[in-house]
């Protein structure tokens, strides 16, 4: 089951512009992942952040493991590149951490939801995280210095862009979303045609029937007048 689920997710993510994914040694349980920040308002915009994802044999009942290959200066990133993020924690509530079960991993989660959560976490850090206390303190007390170190990580990340790889932009992400919207509109339109004529078509049909009924009534009245004239004669 895990192989089939992961292969379907892998194929779907290959179509996304904000990530670049390859299998490591053709092993569906080990992915080479690059997160590409396409939000122009993000201080990480233009970054190409490589990571490794490892999946358990009982996926999706247990969460994957995620590790940045180049550790980032970030309150939620440990020095070894791993993250402190609820969605990667095992299912169930944890009274010690205070996390709700709904915040942690569940079989309903997917790789896409994990990667999007990590992208969101980059700009929406939790300063009180124990992963990198110094980064959390700097974010609170010296945000300008914090941004300098983020810029350093951003520039270093670009060294990992594969030769010949064309980096997408936020415009590419917009085009992808627009195409998805058009596809959904087309599906809705197609569904309407499958379920029969539109309201306007029904309206035209009723009007034609009404006109035909009027013509029949006029013919009947004309025939009735002719019969009356014959009787008078």
C-alpha positions as CSV (number, residue, x, y, z in Angstrom):
1,X,0.0,0.0,0.0
2,X,2.7,2.5,0.9
3,X,4.5,2.1,-2.4
4,X,1.3,2.8,-4.4
5,X,0.4,5.8,-2.2
6,X,3.9,7.3,-2.5
7,X,4.1,6.8,-6.2
8,X,0.8,8.6,-6.8
9,X,1.9,11.5,-4.6
10,X,5.3,11.6,-6.3
11,X,3.8,11.8,-9.7
12,X,1.4,14.6,-8.6
13,X,4.2,16.7,-7.1
14,X,6.2,16.4,-10.3
15,X,3.7,18.8,-11.8
16,X,4.2,21.5,-9.1
17,X,6.5,24.5,-9.8
18,X,7.4,25.1,-6.2
19,X,9.3,21.9,-5.6
20,X,11.8,19.7,-7.5
21,X,11.8,16.1,-6.5
22,X,13.8,13.0,-7.5
23,X,13.9,9.5,-6.1
24,X,17.2,8.5,-4.4
25,X,18.6,5.4,-6.0
26,X,15.1,4.8,-7.5
27,X,13.8,4.1,-4.0
28,X,10.3,5.3,-3.5
29,X,10.9,5.5,0.2
30,X,13.7,8.1,-0.1
31,X,13.2,11.4,-1.9
32,X,15.6,14.2,-2.8
33,X,13.5,17.3,-2.4
34,X,14.0,20.9,-3.2
35,X,11.7,23.6,-1.8
36,X,11.5,26.6,-4.1
37,X,10.1,29.8,-2.5
38,X,7.9,31.6,-5.0
39,X,6.2,34.1,-2.7
40,X,7.7,37.5,-3.7
41,X,6.9,38.9,-0.3
42,X,8.9,36.2,1.5
43,X,12.4,36.9,2.8
44,X,13.3,33.5,1.4
45,X,12.0,34.3,-2.1
46,X,14.1,32.7,-4.8
47,X,15.6,30.1,-2.5
48,X,16.3,26.5,-3.5
49,X,16.4,24.6,-0.3
50,X,17.4,21.0,-0.6
51,X,16.2,18.3,1.8
52,X,15.9,14.6,2.1
53,X,12.6,12.9,3.0
54,X,12.5,9.3,4.2
55,X,9.2,7.4,4.5
56,X,8.4,4.5,6.9
57,X,7.1,1.2,5.5
58,X,3.8,1.8,7.1
59,X,3.2,5.2,5.5
60,X,0.8,7.0,5.6
61,X,0.1,5.7,9.2
62,X,3.4,7.1,10.4
63,X,5.0,10.5,9.4
64,X,8.0,10.9,7.1
65,X,11.3,12.2,8.2
66,X,12.4,15.6,6.8
67,X,15.9,17.0,6.9
68,X,17.4,20.1,5.2
69,X,20.7,19.2,3.6
70,X,22.0,22.7,4.5
71,X,20.7,23.7,8.0
72,X,19.0,27.1,8.0
73,X,19.3,29.8,10.6
74,X,15.7,29.5,11.8
75,X,14.1,29.1,15.2
76,X,12.4,25.8,14.1
77,X,15.4,24.2,12.4
78,X,17.8,22.1,14.5
79,X,21.6,22.3,13.7
80,X,21.4,18.9,11.9
81,X,18.7,20.2,9.5
82,X,15.7,18.6,11.1
83,X,12.6,20.6,11.9
84,X,10.5,21.2,15.0
85,X,7.0,21.2,13.4
86,X,3.9,19.5,14.6
87,X,2.8,17.9,11.3
88,X,5.9,15.7,11.4
89,X,5.2,14.4,15.0
90,X,3.6,11.0,15.5
91,X,-0.3,10.9,15.7
92,X,-2.1,11.6,18.9
93,X,-2.0,14.3,21.5
94,X,1.1,15.0,23.5
95,X,0.5,16.6,26.9
96,X,4.1,17.5,27.3
97,X,4.3,19.6,24.2
98,X,0.7,20.9,24.4
99,X,0.1,19.9,20.7
100,X,-3.4,18.9,19.7
101,X,-3.9,15.7,17.8
102,X,-5.3,17.7,14.9
103,X,-1.9,19.6,14.6
104,X,0.1,16.4,14.4
105,X,0.5,13.8,11.7
106,X,-2.5,11.7,10.7
107,X,-3.0,9.2,7.8
108,X,-5.1,12.0,6.1
109,X,-1.9,14.1,5.7
110,X,0.1,13.9,2.5
111,X,3.6,14.9,1.4
112,X,2.2,18.0,-0.3
113,X,0.7,19.2,3.0
114,X,4.0,18.6,4.8
115,X,6.0,20.6,2.2
116,X,3.5,23.4,2.2
117,X,3.5,23.6,6.0
118,X,7.3,23.8,5.9
119,X,7.3,26.6,3.3
120,X,4.8,28.5,5.5
121,X,6.9,27.9,8.6
122,X,9.9,29.6,7.0
123,X,8.2,33.0,7.2
124,X,5.9,32.2,10.2
125,X,8.5,31.0,12.7
126,X,7.8,30.1,16.3
127,X,10.4,32.0,18.2
128,X,9.9,29.9,21.4
129,X,10.8,26.7,19.6
130,X,13.6,24.7,21.2
131,X,15.2,23.8,17.9
132,X,17.4,26.9,17.7
133,X,17.0,29.2,20.7
134,X,19.6,31.7,19.5
135,X,17.8,32.2,16.2
136,X,14.5,32.7,18.1
137,X,16.1,35.4,20.4
138,X,17.6,37.1,17.4
139,X,14.3,37.1,15.5
140,X,12.7,38.9,18.5
141,X,15.5,41.3,19.5
142,X,17.4,42.0,16.3
143,X,15.2,41.2,13.2
144,X,17.5,43.1,10.9
145,X,20.5,40.8,11.8
146,X,18.2,37.8,11.5
147,X,17.3,38.9,7.9
148,X,21.0,39.2,7.1
149,X,21.6,35.6,8.1
150,X,18.5,34.5,6.2
151,X,19.9,36.3,3.1
152,X,23.2,34.4,3.6
153,X,21.3,31.0,3.7
154,X,19.3,32.1,0.6
155,X,22.4,32.9,-1.4
156,X,24.1,29.6,-0.4
157,X,21.0,27.6,-1.3
158,X,21.3,28.8,-4.9
159,X,24.5,26.8,-5.2
160,X,22.4,23.6,-5.2
161,X,20.3,24.6,-8.3
162,X,21.0,21.8,-10.8
163,X,22.9,22.8,-14.0
164,X,20.4,23.6,-16.7
165,X,17.5,23.8,-14.4
166,X,15.3,26.8,-15.0
167,X,14.1,28.4,-11.8
168,X,10.4,29.1,-11.7
169,X,9.0,32.5,-10.6
170,X,5.9,33.6,-8.8
171,X,4.4,34.2,-12.3
172,X,4.8,30.5,-13.1
173,X,3.0,29.6,-9.9
174,X,0.2,32.0,-10.8
175,X,-0.1,30.4,-14.3
176,X,-0.3,27.0,-12.8
177,X,-3.1,28.1,-10.4
178,X,-4.9,29.8,-13.3
179,X,-4.7,26.7,-15.4
180,X,-6.1,24.7,-12.5
181,X,-9.0,27.2,-12.2
182,X,-9.7,27.0,-15.9
183,X,-9.7,23.2,-15.7
184,X,-12.2,23.3,-12.8
185,X,-14.4,25.7,-14.8
186,X,-14.3,23.4,-17.8
187,X,-15.3,20.4,-15.6
188,X,-18.2,22.3,-14.2
189,X,-19.3,23.4,-17.7
190,X,-19.0,19.8,-18.9
191,X,-21.0,18.6,-16.0
192,X,-23.8,21.0,-16.9
193,X,-24.0,19.6,-20.4
194,X,-24.0,16.0,-19.1
195,X,-27.0,16.8,-17.0
196,X,-29.0,18.2,-19.9
197,X,-29.9,21.6,-21.3
198,X,-29.3,24.9,-19.6
199,X,-32.1,27.1,-18.1
200,X,-32.0,29.3,-21.2
201,X,-32.5,26.3,-23.5
202,X,-35.4,25.3,-21.4
203,X,-36.8,28.8,-21.6
204,X,-36.5,28.7,-25.5
205,X,-38.2,25.4,-25.6
206,X,-41.2,26.6,-23.5
207,X,-41.5,29.7,-25.6
208,X,-41.7,27.7,-28.8
209,X,-44.3,25.4,-27.4
210,X,-46.3,28.4,-26.3
211,X,-46.1,29.9,-29.8
212,X,-47.3,26.6,-31.4
213,X,-50.2,26.4,-28.9
214,X,-51.2,30.0,-30.0
215,X,-51.1,29.0,-33.7
216,X,-53.3,25.9,-33.0
217,X,-55.8,28.0,-31.1
218,X,-56.0,30.6,-33.9
219,X,-56.6,27.7,-36.5
220,X,-59.4,26.3,-34.3
221,X,-61.1,29.6,-33.9
222,X,-60.9,30.2,-37.7
223,X,-62.5,26.8,-38.4
224,X,-65.2,27.5,-35.9
225,X,-66.1,30.9,-37.6
226,X,-66.3,29.2,-41.0
227,X,-68.8,26.6,-39.6
228,X,-70.9,29.4,-38.1
229,X,-71.1,31.2,-41.5
230,X,-72.1,28.0,-43.3
231,X,-75.0,27.5,-40.9
232,X,-76.2,31.1,-41.4
233,X,-76.2,30.6,-45.1
